[in-house]
Amino acid sequence: MAGRRKLLAAVAVALSVSCGPSPDRGGALPASSQEVEFERERRQMVEEQIEARGIADPRVLDAMRRVPRHEFVPPEYRAAAYADRPLPIGLEQTISQPYIVALMTELIRPEAEDRILEVGTGSGYQAAVAAELVAEVFSIEILPELAQSAAARLERLGVSNVVVRAGDGYLGWPEHGPFDGILVTAGADHIPEPLVEQLEPGGRMVIPVGDVSTFQILKVVEKLPGGEIEIQDITPVRFVPLRRR
């Protein structure tokens, strides 16, 4: 099934990248033992942080169990990769709390044949989770360094259905639109009209909106079949600001 991509094949990316070996957790355990421990921590993360807090879509839960979050954080934070909190990834950016990644993924109601836009690639973790569930993910990152490193990481992990490019995510990716779902992983002070325009009728956008210096409200923006827009407030969140060029 197109939506159940495993982390096994080559990635299509819009950047020319190189990749190196995956760092370990400081040599405390052999690599095989580390992976077993990471898998145990990942399953515990899903059970205690995500499923216990109400995420019910079995496909989303399964994706969260499969994607190795420890591969998306800097080596110095690997020991905390499955903790219930965001982590720094450099350049004043973060990888989101696992629960928030799962919540946003569930809220777009992903289907196997969907095409998803992500604004704010970051480490590539949210894109990798979405890639397990949909046909294609188009991800835009404002910081070229992060776009390149995320693309390299996804390639190394064999995520085959994500395209990453550096650019201004506020403007979306119109040449590949419209999209069945849009995930915005940075806080905006308003809902970007270009993204609303690129949303397929019947599609959903999940975006944090509010004071970018403090907290935002996670919102679901749904475009009804007739083109009307409905907006639903979900929960307070705190994201790094949505940056523009």
PEGIPE-V628629 format. One record per pair of residues at least 24 apart in sequence whose ideal C-beta (glycine too) atoms are under 7 Angstrom apart, sorted by the first residue. I is the first residue (numbers start at 1). J is the second residue. D is the distance in Angstrom with one decimal. If there is no record, write none. Layout:
I | J | D
I | J | D
This chain:
1 | 112 | 5.3
2 | 112 | 5.4
2 | 113 | 6.2
2 | 135 | 4.4
3 | 111 | 6.8
3 | 112 | 3.0
3 | 113 | 7.0
3 | 133 | 5.1
3 | 134 | 5.3
3 | 135 | 6.3
4 | 132 | 6.5
5 | 131 | 5.2
5 | 132 | 5.6
5 | 159 | 6.9
5 | 160 | 6.1
5 | 161 | 5.2
7 | 157 | 4.8
7 | 158 | 4.9
7 | 159 | 5.9
8 | 158 | 4.7
9 | 158 | 5.2
9 | 160 | 4.0
10 | 155 | 6.8
10 | 158 | 6.7
10 | 160 | 6.0
11 | 154 | 4.8
11 | 155 | 4.3
11 | 158 | 6.9
11 | 159 | 5.1
11 | 160 | 5.7
11 | 162 | 6.0
12 | 160 | 6.9
12 | 163 | 5.5
13 | 151 | 4.1
13 | 154 | 7.0
13 | 155 | 6.3
13 | 163 | 6.2
13 | 164 | 5.2
14 | 163 | 5.5
14 | 164 | 6.1
14 | 165 | 4.0
15 | 147 | 6.3
15 | 148 | 5.4
15 | 151 | 4.7
15 | 164 | 6.3
15 | 165 | 6.8
17 | 148 | 5.5
17 | 151 | 4.8
17 | 152 | 4.0
17 | 155 | 6.3
18 | 152 | 6.4
19 | 152 | 4.3
19 | 155 | 5.8
19 | 156 | 4.3
22 | 71 | 6.4
23 | 75 | 4.1
25 | 78 | 5.0
25 | 79 | 6.1
38 | 68 | 6.4
38 | 70 | 5.1
41 | 82 | 4.0
42 | 69 | 6.8
42 | 82 | 5.8
45 | 82 | 4.3
45 | 98 | 5.6
49 | 84 | 4.8
49 | 98 | 5.7
49 | 99 | 5.3
50 | 98 | 6.3
50 | 99 | 5.5
50 | 102 | 4.7
53 | 99 | 5.8
55 | 102 | 4.8
55 | 103 | 6.4
55 | 106 | 5.6
57 | 106 | 4.9
59 | 133 | 5.6
60 | 102 | 5.7
60 | 105 | 5.2
60 | 106 | 4.8
60 | 133 | 7.0
63 | 129 | 5.1
63 | 132 | 3.8
63 | 133 | 5.6
64 | 98 | 6.8
64 | 102 | 5.3
64 | 129 | 6.5
66 | 132 | 6.1
67 | 125 | 7.0
67 | 128 | 4.9
67 | 129 | 5.2
67 | 132 | 6.5
69 | 98 | 6.6
69 | 125 | 6.1
71 | 153 | 6.7
71 | 157 | 6.1
72 | 123 | 4.1
72 | 124 | 6.0
72 | 125 | 4.0
72 | 153 | 6.7
73 | 123 | 6.9
89 | 122 | 6.1
89 | 123 | 4.8
91 | 143 | 5.6
91 | 145 | 6.4
91 | 146 | 6.2
92 | 240 | 6.9
93 | 122 | 5.6
93 | 146 | 6.4
93 | 240 | 5.8
94 | 240 | 6.1
95 | 122 | 6.1
95 | 123 | 4.8
95 | 125 | 5.4
96 | 126 | 6.7
96 | 185 | 6.4
100 | 237 | 6.4
101 | 125 | 6.6
101 | 126 | 5.4
101 | 129 | 5.8
104 | 183 | 5.7
104 | 206 | 4.7
105 | 129 | 5.6
105 | 130 | 6.1
105 | 133 | 7.0
107 | 204 | 6.8
107 | 206 | 4.7
107 | 220 | 5.4
107 | 234 | 6.8
108 | 181 | 3.6
108 | 183 | 6.4
108 | 204 | 4.9
108 | 206 | 5.6
109 | 204 | 6.2
110 | 134 | 5.0
110 | 181 | 6.4
114 | 180 | 3.8
114 | 181 | 5.9
115 | 179 | 5.5
115 | 180 | 5.6
116 | 179 | 6.1
116 | 180 | 6.6
116 | 181 | 4.7
116 | 183 | 6.6
117 | 172 | 6.3
117 | 173 | 5.9
117 | 179 | 4.4
117 | 182 | 4.6
117 | 198 | 6.8
118 | 183 | 4.7
118 | 185 | 6.7
119 | 169 | 3.4
119 | 184 | 4.5
119 | 185 | 6.7
119 | 186 | 6.8
120 | 169 | 6.1
120 | 184 | 6.5
120 | 185 | 3.8
120 | 186 | 4.4
121 | 146 | 6.4
121 | 147 | 5.9
121 | 150 | 4.7
121 | 164 | 5.6
122 | 146 | 6.2
122 | 150 | 6.8
122 | 185 | 6.3
123 | 150 | 5.9
124 | 150 | 3.6
124 | 153 | 5.2
124 | 154 | 5.0
126 | 183 | 6.2
126 | 185 | 5.6
127 | 154 | 6.9
127 | 162 | 4.9
128 | 154 | 6.4
128 | 157 | 6.9
128 | 159 | 5.3
130 | 183 | 6.7
131 | 159 | 5.2
131 | 161 | 5.1
131 | 162 | 5.1
135 | 161 | 6.5
136 | 161 | 5.3
137 | 161 | 6.3
137 | 162 | 4.5
138 | 163 | 5.3
138 | 173 | 5.1
138 | 176 | 5.1
139 | 164 | 4.9
140 | 165 | 6.0
140 | 167 | 5.0
140 | 169 | 4.1
140 | 173 | 6.1
141 | 166 | 5.7
142 | 168 | 6.3
142 | 169 | 6.3
142 | 243 | 4.7
142 | 245 | 6.7
168 | 244 | 5.9
168 | 245 | 4.6
170 | 194 | 6.6
170 | 242 | 6.6
170 | 244 | 5.6
172 | 198 | 4.5
174 | 198 | 5.9
179 | 203 | 6.3
184 | 208 | 7.0
184 | 242 | 6.9
185 | 239 | 6.7
186 | 239 | 5.4
186 | 240 | 5.6
186 | 241 | 6.2
186 | 242 | 3.9
187 | 212 | 4.7
187 | 216 | 4.4
187 | 239 | 3.9
187 | 240 | 6.7
187 | 241 | 5.5
187 | 242 | 6.0
188 | 242 | 4.4
191 | 221 | 6.0
196 | 221 | 6.6
196 | 229 | 6.6
199 | 223 | 4.6
201 | 225 | 5.0
201 | 227 | 6.0
208 | 237 | 4.9
208 | 239 | 4.7
212 | 241 | 4.0
